[in-house]
Amino acid sequence: MIGKRIAAEIKPKFLRIGGYWYPRGGIPIDLFRQTGRLPKDVWVPDQGVAPYRGRG
């Protein structure tokens, strides 16, 4: 909902939002929203989030 509201207000050509949480209990919450296509001249770095490996 937040990503939709931001995109509606500022009308960007490209928007990417990511949120990653590891709360107690070991169940991750991953939020990701992207609008539009990545422009050819824009570099987007890796988000640096390790894959979830489940309970160990």
mmCIF file of the N, C-alpha and C atoms, coordinates in Angstrom:
data_MODEL
# 
_entry.id   MODEL 
# 
loop_
_atom_site.group_PDB 
_atom_site.id 
_atom_site.type_symbol 
_atom_site.label_atom_id 
_atom_site.label_alt_id 
_atom_site.label_comp_id 
_atom_site.label_asym_id 
_atom_site.label_entity_id 
_atom_site.label_seq_id 
_atom_site.pdbx_PDB_ins_code 
_atom_site.Cartn_x 
_atom_site.Cartn_y 
_atom_site.Cartn_z 
_atom_site.occupancy 
_atom_site.B_iso_or_equiv 
_atom_site.pdbx_formal_charge 
_atom_site.auth_seq_id 
_atom_site.auth_comp_id 
_atom_site.auth_asym_id 
_atom_site.auth_atom_id 
_atom_site.pdbx_PDB_model_num 
ATOM 1   N N  . MET A 1 1  ? 0.821  -1.194  0.000   1.00 0.00 ? 1  MET A N  1 
ATOM 2   C CA . MET A 1 1  ? 0.000  0.000   0.000   1.00 0.00 ? 1  MET A CA 1 
ATOM 3   C C  . MET A 1 1  ? 0.866  1.259   0.000   1.00 0.00 ? 1  MET A C  1 
ATOM 4   N N  . ILE A 1 2  ? 1.927  1.265   0.782   1.00 0.00 ? 2  ILE A N  1 
ATOM 5   C CA . ILE A 1 2  ? 2.798  2.440   0.857   1.00 0.00 ? 2  ILE A CA 1 
ATOM 6   C C  . ILE A 1 2  ? 3.454  2.692   -0.491  1.00 0.00 ? 2  ILE A C  1 
ATOM 7   N N  . GLY A 1 3  ? 3.949  1.612   -1.131  1.00 0.00 ? 3  GLY A N  1 
ATOM 8   C CA . GLY A 1 3  ? 4.580  1.760   -2.444  1.00 0.00 ? 3  GLY A CA 1 
ATOM 9   C C  . GLY A 1 3  ? 3.621  2.324   -3.485  1.00 0.00 ? 3  GLY A C  1 
ATOM 10  N N  . LYS A 1 4  ? 2.390  1.869   -3.458  1.00 0.00 ? 4  LYS A N  1 
ATOM 11  C CA . LYS A 1 4  ? 1.385  2.378   -4.399  1.00 0.00 ? 4  LYS A CA 1 
ATOM 12  C C  . LYS A 1 4  ? 1.123  3.862   -4.170  1.00 0.00 ? 4  LYS A C  1 
ATOM 13  N N  . ARG A 1 5  ? 1.053  4.260   -2.898  1.00 0.00 ? 5  ARG A N  1 
ATOM 14  C CA . ARG A 1 5  ? 0.779  5.663   -2.579  1.00 0.00 ? 5  ARG A CA 1 
ATOM 15  C C  . ARG A 1 5  ? 1.940  6.567   -2.992  1.00 0.00 ? 5  ARG A C  1 
ATOM 16  N N  . ILE A 1 6  ? 3.162  6.100   -2.750  1.00 0.00 ? 6  ILE A N  1 
ATOM 17  C CA . ILE A 1 6  ? 4.340  6.891   -3.154  1.00 0.00 ? 6  ILE A CA 1 
ATOM 18  C C  . ILE A 1 6  ? 4.353  7.050   -4.663  1.00 0.00 ? 6  ILE A C  1 
ATOM 19  N N  . ALA A 1 7  ? 4.153  5.944   -5.396  1.00 0.00 ? 7  ALA A N  1 
ATOM 20  C CA . ALA A 1 7  ? 4.159  5.994   -6.861  1.00 0.00 ? 7  ALA A CA 1 
ATOM 21  C C  . ALA A 1 7  ? 3.053  6.906   -7.395  1.00 0.00 ? 7  ALA A C  1 
ATOM 22  N N  . ALA A 1 8  ? 1.892  6.884   -6.764  1.00 0.00 ? 8  ALA A N  1 
ATOM 23  C CA . ALA A 1 8  ? 0.785  7.736   -7.210  1.00 0.00 ? 8  ALA A CA 1 
ATOM 24  C C  . ALA A 1 8  ? 1.087  9.216   -6.989  1.00 0.00 ? 8  ALA A C  1 
ATOM 25  N N  . GLU A 1 9  ? 1.782  9.524   -5.907  1.00 0.00 ? 9  GLU A N  1 
ATOM 26  C CA . GLU A 1 9  ? 2.073  10.926  -5.596  1.00 0.00 ? 9  GLU A CA 1 
ATOM 27  C C  . GLU A 1 9  ? 3.207  11.511  -6.438  1.00 0.00 ? 9  GLU A C  1 
ATOM 28  N N  . ILE A 1 10 ? 4.303  10.775  -6.583  1.00 0.00 ? 10 ILE A N  1 
ATOM 29  C CA . ILE A 1 10 ? 5.463  11.364  -7.258  1.00 0.00 ? 10 ILE A CA 1 
ATOM 30  C C  . ILE A 1 10 ? 5.612  10.936  -8.720  1.00 0.00 ? 10 ILE A C  1 
ATOM 31  N N  . LYS A 1 11 ? 4.838  9.927   -9.137  1.00 0.00 ? 11 LYS A N  1 
ATOM 32  C CA . LYS A 1 11 ? 4.825  9.453   -10.524 1.00 0.00 ? 11 LYS A CA 1 
ATOM 33  C C  . LYS A 1 11 ? 6.245  9.250   -11.097 1.00 0.00 ? 11 LYS A C  1 
ATOM 34  N N  . PRO A 1 12 ? 7.046  8.375   -10.457 1.00 0.00 ? 12 PRO A N  1 
ATOM 35  C CA . PRO A 1 12 ? 8.415  8.150   -10.938 1.00 0.00 ? 12 PRO A CA 1 
ATOM 36  C C  . PRO A 1 12 ? 8.436  7.270   -12.187 1.00 0.00 ? 12 PRO A C  1 
ATOM 37  N N  . LYS A 1 13 ? 9.503  7.353   -12.954 1.00 0.00 ? 13 LYS A N  1 
ATOM 38  C CA . LYS A 1 13 ? 9.684  6.445   -14.091 1.00 0.00 ? 13 LYS A CA 1 
ATOM 39  C C  . LYS A 1 13 ? 10.054 5.051   -13.596 1.00 0.00 ? 13 LYS A C  1 
ATOM 40  N N  . PHE A 1 14 ? 10.799 4.996   -12.484 1.00 0.00 ? 14 PHE A N  1 
ATOM 41  C CA . PHE A 1 14 ? 11.209 3.731   -11.894 1.00 0.00 ? 14 PHE A CA 1 
ATOM 42  C C  . PHE A 1 14 ? 11.269 3.903   -10.386 1.00 0.00 ? 14 PHE A C  1 
ATOM 43  N N  . LEU A 1 15 ? 10.725 2.931   -9.651  1.00 0.00 ? 15 LEU A N  1 
ATOM 44  C CA . LEU A 1 15 ? 10.746 2.984   -8.192  1.00 0.00 ? 15 LEU A CA 1 
ATOM 45  C C  . LEU A 1 15 ? 10.931 1.571   -7.667  1.00 0.00 ? 15 LEU A C  1 
ATOM 46  N N  . ARG A 1 16 ? 11.880 1.398   -6.754  1.00 0.00 ? 16 ARG A N  1 
ATOM 47  C CA . ARG A 1 16 ? 12.091 0.095   -6.118  1.00 0.00 ? 16 ARG A CA 1 
ATOM 48  C C  . ARG A 1 16 ? 12.195 0.307   -4.615  1.00 0.00 ? 16 ARG A C  1 
ATOM 49  N N  . ILE A 1 17 ? 11.388 -0.455  -3.868  1.00 0.00 ? 17 ILE A N  1 
ATOM 50  C CA . ILE A 1 17 ? 11.383 -0.389  -2.413  1.00 0.00 ? 17 ILE A CA 1 
ATOM 51  C C  . ILE A 1 17 ? 11.518 -1.820  -1.892  1.00 0.00 ? 17 ILE A C  1 
ATOM 52  N N  . GLY A 1 18 ? 12.421 -2.015  -0.937  1.00 0.00 ? 18 GLY A N  1 
ATOM 53  C CA . GLY A 1 18 ? 12.576 -3.337  -0.332  1.00 0.00 ? 18 GLY A CA 1 
ATOM 54  C C  . GLY A 1 18 ? 12.724 -3.209  1.169   1.00 0.00 ? 18 GLY A C  1 
ATOM 55  N N  . GLY A 1 19 ? 12.119 -4.114  1.890   1.00 0.00 ? 19 GLY A N  1 
ATOM 56  C CA . GLY A 1 19 ? 12.240 -4.157  3.344   1.00 0.00 ? 19 GLY A CA 1 
ATOM 57  C C  . GLY A 1 19 ? 12.374 -5.597  3.788   1.00 0.00 ? 19 GLY A C  1 
ATOM 58  N N  . TYR A 1 20 ? 13.333 -5.856  4.662   1.00 0.00 ? 20 TYR A N  1 
ATOM 59  C CA . TYR A 1 20 ? 13.608 -7.225  5.087   1.00 0.00 ? 20 TYR A CA 1 
ATOM 60  C C  . TYR A 1 20 ? 13.777 -7.252  6.601   1.00 0.00 ? 20 TYR A C  1 
ATOM 61  N N  . TRP A 1 21 ? 12.975 -8.064  7.278   1.00 0.00 ? 21 TRP A N  1 
ATOM 62  C CA . TRP A 1 21 ? 13.029 -8.171  8.732   1.00 0.00 ? 21 TRP A CA 1 
ATOM 63  C C  . TRP A 1 21 ? 13.180 -9.623  9.138   1.00 0.00 ? 21 TRP A C  1 
ATOM 64  N N  . TYR A 1 22 ? 13.907 -9.840  10.215  1.00 0.00 ? 22 TYR A N  1 
ATOM 65  C CA . TYR A 1 22 ? 14.055 -11.164 10.806  1.00 0.00 ? 22 TYR A CA 1 
ATOM 66  C C  . TYR A 1 22 ? 13.573 -11.079 12.256  1.00 0.00 ? 22 TYR A C  1 
ATOM 67  N N  . PRO A 1 23 ? 12.271 -11.135 12.463  1.00 0.00 ? 23 PRO A N  1 
ATOM 68  C CA . PRO A 1 23 ? 11.737 -10.998 13.815  1.00 0.00 ? 23 PRO A CA 1 
ATOM 69  C C  . PRO A 1 23 ? 11.953 -12.262 14.638  1.00 0.00 ? 23 PRO A C  1 
ATOM 70  N N  . ARG A 1 24 ? 11.637 -12.185 15.894  1.00 0.00 ? 24 ARG A N  1 
ATOM 71  C CA . ARG A 1 24 ? 11.730 -13.356 16.763  1.00 0.00 ? 24 ARG A CA 1 
ATOM 72  C C  . ARG A 1 24 ? 10.841 -14.465 16.223  1.00 0.00 ? 24 ARG A C  1 
ATOM 73  N N  . GLY A 1 25 ? 11.293 -15.688 16.383  1.00 0.00 ? 25 GLY A N  1 
ATOM 74  C CA . GLY A 1 25 ? 10.520 -16.825 15.912  1.00 0.00 ? 25 GLY A CA 1 
ATOM 75  C C  . GLY A 1 25 ? 11.053 -17.388 14.608  1.00 0.00 ? 25 GLY A C  1 
ATOM 76  N N  . GLY A 1 26 ? 11.990 -16.684 13.979  1.00 0.00 ? 26 GLY A N  1 
ATOM 77  C CA . GLY A 1 26 ? 12.646 -17.203 12.782  1.00 0.00 ? 26 GLY A CA 1 
ATOM 78  C C  . GLY A 1 26 ? 11.860 -17.113 11.492  1.00 0.00 ? 26 GLY A C  1 
ATOM 79  N N  . ILE A 1 27 ? 10.765 -16.396 11.465  1.00 0.00 ? 27 ILE A N  1 
ATOM 80  C CA . ILE A 1 27 ? 9.990  -16.269 10.236  1.00 0.00 ? 27 ILE A CA 1 
ATOM 81  C C  . ILE A 1 27 ? 10.272 -14.894 9.637   1.00 0.00 ? 27 ILE A C  1 
ATOM 82  N N  . PRO A 1 28 ? 10.940 -14.848 8.478   1.00 0.00 ? 28 PRO A N  1 
ATOM 83  C CA . PRO A 1 28 ? 11.282 -13.551 7.897   1.00 0.00 ? 28 PRO A CA 1 
ATOM 84  C C  . PRO A 1 28 ? 10.071 -12.881 7.251   1.00 0.00 ? 28 PRO A C  1 
ATOM 85  N N  . ILE A 1 29 ? 10.139 -11.570 7.189   1.00 0.00 ? 29 ILE A N  1 
ATOM 86  C CA . ILE A 1 29 ? 9.122  -10.782 6.499   1.00 0.00 ? 29 ILE A CA 1 
ATOM 87  C C  . ILE A 1 29 ? 9.856  -9.997  5.413   1.00 0.00 ? 29 ILE A C  1 
ATOM 88  N N  . ASP A 1 30 ? 9.582  -10.314 4.164   1.00 0.00 ? 30 ASP A N  1 
ATOM 89  C CA . ASP A 1 30 ? 10.234 -9.657  3.035   1.00 0.00 ? 30 ASP A CA 1 
ATOM 90  C C  . ASP A 1 30 ? 9.190  -8.891  2.235   1.00 0.00 ? 30 ASP A C  1 
ATOM 91  N N  . LEU A 1 31 ? 9.410  -7.596  2.089   1.00 0.00 ? 31 LEU A N  1 
ATOM 92  C CA . LEU A 1 31 ? 8.517  -6.744  1.309   1.00 0.00 ? 31 LEU A CA 1 
ATOM 93  C C  . LEU A 1 31 ? 9.301  -6.187  0.130   1.00 0.00 ? 31 LEU A C  1 
ATOM 94  N N  . PHE A 1 32 ? 8.713  -6.243  -1.046  1.00 0.00 ? 32 PHE A N  1 
ATOM 95  C CA . PHE A 1 32 ? 9.392  -5.746  -2.238  1.00 0.00 ? 32 PHE A CA 1 
ATOM 96  C C  . PHE A 1 32 ? 8.348  -5.185  -3.181  1.00 0.00 ? 32 PHE A C  1 
ATOM 97  N N  . ARG A 1 33 ? 8.645  -4.007  -3.723  1.00 0.00 ? 33 ARG A N  1 
ATOM 98  C CA . ARG A 1 33 ? 7.738  -3.375  -4.688  1.00 0.00 ? 33 ARG A CA 1 
ATOM 99  C C  . ARG A 1 33 ? 8.576  -2.676  -5.735  1.00 0.00 ? 33 ARG A C  1 
ATOM 100 N N  . GLN A 1 34 ? 8.242  -2.892  -6.977  1.00 0.00 ? 34 GLN A N  1 
ATOM 101 C CA . GLN A 1 34 ? 8.958  -2.224  -8.066  1.00 0.00 ? 34 GLN A CA 1 
ATOM 102 C C  . GLN A 1 34 ? 7.943  -1.787  -9.107  1.00 0.00 ? 34 GLN A C  1 
ATOM 103 N N  . THR A 1 35 ? 8.119  -0.576  -9.595  1.00 0.00 ? 35 THR A N  1 
ATOM 104 C CA . THR A 1 35 ? 7.257  -0.066  -10.659 1.00 0.00 ? 35 THR A CA 1 
ATOM 105 C C  . THR A 1 35 ? 8.118  0.358   -11.833 1.00 0.00 ? 35 THR A C  1 
ATOM 106 N N  . GLY A 1 36 ? 7.601  0.226   -13.006 1.00 0.00 ? 36 GLY A N  1 
ATOM 107 C CA . GLY A 1 36 ? 8.322  0.630   -14.207 1.00 0.00 ? 36 GLY A CA 1 
ATOM 108 C C  . GLY A 1 36 ? 9.500  -0.281  -14.517 1.00 0.00 ? 36 GLY A C  1 
ATOM 109 N N  . ARG A 1 37 ? 10.196 0.052   -15.592 1.00 0.00 ? 37 ARG A N  1 
ATOM 110 C CA . ARG A 1 37 ? 11.385 -0.701  -15.991 1.00 0.00 ? 37 ARG A CA 1 
ATOM 111 C C  . ARG A 1 37 ? 12.633 0.063   -15.588 1.00 0.00 ? 37 ARG A C  1 
ATOM 112 N N  . LEU A 1 38 ? 13.669 -0.687  -15.228 1.00 0.00 ? 38 LEU A N  1 
ATOM 113 C CA . LEU A 1 38 ? 14.935 -0.090  -14.851 1.00 0.00 ? 38 LEU A CA 1 
ATOM 114 C C  . LEU A 1 38 ? 15.522 0.643   -16.063 1.00 0.00 ? 38 LEU A C  1 
ATOM 115 N N  . PRO A 1 39 ? 15.788 1.942   -15.949 1.00 0.00 ? 39 PRO A N  1 
ATOM 116 C CA . PRO A 1 39 ? 16.402 2.672   -17.060 1.00 0.00 ? 39 PRO A CA 1 
ATOM 117 C C  . PRO A 1 39 ? 17.775 2.085   -17.413 1.00 0.00 ? 39 PRO A C  1 
ATOM 118 N N  . LYS A 1 40 ? 18.146 2.122   -18.676 1.00 0.00 ? 40 LYS A N  1 
ATOM 119 C CA . LYS A 1 40 ? 19.388 1.519   -19.145 1.00 0.00 ? 40 LYS A CA 1 
ATOM 120 C C  . LYS A 1 40 ? 20.623 2.117   -18.493 1.00 0.00 ? 40 LYS A C  1 
ATOM 121 N N  . ASP A 1 41 ? 20.607 3.384   -18.167 1.00 0.00 ? 41 ASP A N  1 
ATOM 122 C CA . ASP A 1 41 ? 21.795 4.050   -17.629 1.00 0.00 ? 41 ASP A CA 1 
ATOM 123 C C  . ASP A 1 41 ? 21.841 4.086   -16.102 1.00 0.00 ? 41 ASP A C  1 
ATOM 124 N N  . VAL A 1 42 ? 20.981 3.285   -15.433 1.00 0.00 ? 42 VAL A N  1 
ATOM 125 C CA . VAL A 1 42 ? 20.936 3.283   -13.965 1.00 0.00 ? 42 VAL A CA 1 
ATOM 126 C C  . VAL A 1 42 ? 21.449 1.947   -13.435 1.00 0.00 ? 42 VAL A C  1 
ATOM 127 N N  . TRP A 1 43 ? 22.364 2.019   -12.470 1.00 0.00 ? 43 TRP A N  1 
ATOM 128 C CA . TRP A 1 43 ? 22.881 0.827   -11.814 1.00 0.00 ? 43 TRP A CA 1 
ATOM 129 C C  . TRP A 1 43 ? 22.196 0.672   -10.468 1.00 0.00 ? 43 TRP A C  1 
ATOM 130 N N  . VAL A 1 44 ? 21.653 -0.498  -10.196 1.00 0.00 ? 44 VAL A N  1 
ATOM 131 C CA . VAL A 1 44 ? 21.007 -0.777  -8.921  1.00 0.00 ? 44 VAL A CA 1 
ATOM 132 C C  . VAL A 1 44 ? 21.856 -1.822  -8.204  1.00 0.00 ? 44 VAL A C  1 
ATOM 133 N N  . PRO A 1 45 ? 22.414 -1.496  -7.045  1.00 0.00 ? 45 PRO A N  1 
ATOM 134 C CA . PRO A 1 45 ? 23.269 -2.446  -6.332  1.00 0.00 ? 45 PRO A CA 1 
ATOM 135 C C  . PRO A 1 45 ? 22.472 -3.611  -5.758  1.00 0.00 ? 45 PRO A C  1 
ATOM 136 N N  . ASP A 1 46 ? 23.182 -4.700  -5.475  1.00 0.00 ? 46 ASP A N  1 
ATOM 137 C CA . ASP A 1 46 ? 22.576 -5.843  -4.813  1.00 0.00 ? 46 ASP A CA 1 
ATOM 138 C C  . ASP A 1 46 ? 22.045 -5.383  -3.459  1.00 0.00 ? 46 ASP A C  1 
ATOM 139 N N  . GLN A 1 47 ? 20.919 -5.916  -3.037  1.00 0.00 ? 47 GLN A N  1 
ATOM 140 C CA . GLN A 1 47 ? 20.323 -5.463  -1.787  1.00 0.00 ? 47 GLN A CA 1 
ATOM 141 C C  . GLN A 1 47 ? 21.017 -6.050  -0.566  1.00 0.00 ? 47 GLN A C  1 
ATOM 142 N N  . GLY A 1 48 ? 21.898 -7.018  -0.767  1.00 0.00 ? 48 GLY A N  1 
ATOM 143 C CA . GLY A 1 48 ? 22.713 -7.527  0.334   1.00 0.00 ? 48 GLY A CA 1 
ATOM 144 C C  . GLY A 1 48 ? 21.938 -8.307  1.382   1.00 0.00 ? 48 GLY A C  1 
ATOM 145 N N  . VAL A 1 49 ? 20.866 -8.962  0.976   1.00 0.00 ? 49 VAL A N  1 
ATOM 146 C CA . VAL A 1 49 ? 20.072 -9.741  1.913   1.00 0.00 ? 49 VAL A CA 1 
ATOM 147 C C  . VAL A 1 49 ? 20.339 -11.218 1.655   1.00 0.00 ? 49 VAL A C  1 
ATOM 148 N N  . ALA A 1 50 ? 20.842 -11.905 2.681   1.00 0.00 ? 50 ALA A N  1 
ATOM 149 C CA . ALA A 1 50 ? 21.118 -13.339 2.532   1.00 0.00 ? 50 ALA A CA 1 
ATOM 150 C C  . ALA A 1 50 ? 19.809 -14.122 2.392   1.00 0.00 ? 50 ALA A C  1 
ATOM 151 N N  . PRO A 1 51 ? 19.808 -15.182 1.580   1.00 0.00 ? 51 PRO A N  1 
ATOM 152 C CA . PRO A 1 51 ? 18.605 -15.996 1.465   1.00 0.00 ? 51 PRO A CA 1 
ATOM 153 C C  . PRO A 1 51 ? 18.239 -16.626 2.807   1.00 0.00 ? 51 PRO A C  1 
ATOM 154 N N  . TYR A 1 52 ? 16.973 -16.795 3.040   1.00 0.00 ? 52 TYR A N  1 
ATOM 155 C CA . TYR A 1 52 ? 16.502 -17.401 4.280   1.00 0.00 ? 52 TYR A CA 1 
ATOM 156 C C  . TYR A 1 52 ? 16.790 -18.894 4.246   1.00 0.00 ? 52 TYR A C  1 
ATOM 157 N N  . ARG A 1 53 ? 17.439 -19.407 5.296   1.00 0.00 ? 53 ARG A N  1 
ATOM 158 C CA . ARG A 1 53 ? 17.836 -20.817 5.320   1.00 0.00 ? 53 ARG A CA 1 
ATOM 159 C C  . ARG A 1 53 ? 16.940 -21.677 6.203   1.00 0.00 ? 53 ARG A C  1 
ATOM 160 N N  . GLY A 1 54 ? 15.869 -21.137 6.693   1.00 0.00 ? 54 GLY A N  1 
ATOM 161 C CA . GLY A 1 54 ? 14.963 -21.911 7.529   1.00 0.00 ? 54 GLY A CA 1 
ATOM 162 C C  . GLY A 1 54 ? 15.513 -22.107 8.927   1.00 0.00 ? 54 GLY A C  1 
ATOM 163 N N  . ARG A 1 55 ? 14.831 -22.912 9.655   1.00 0.00 ? 55 ARG A N  1 
ATOM 164 C CA . ARG A 1 55 ? 15.270 -23.177 11.040  1.00 0.00 ? 55 ARG A CA 1 
ATOM 165 C C  . ARG A 1 55 ? 16.428 -24.140 11.031  1.00 0.00 ? 55 ARG A C  1 
ATOM 166 N N  . GLY A 1 56 ? 17.442 -23.812 11.832  1.00 0.00 ? 56 GLY A N  1 
ATOM 167 C CA . GLY A 1 56 ? 18.676 -24.542 11.788  1.00 0.00 ? 56 GLY A CA 1 
ATOM 168 C C  . GLY A 1 56 ? 18.812 -25.669 12.700  1.00 0.00 ? 56 GLY A C  1 
# 
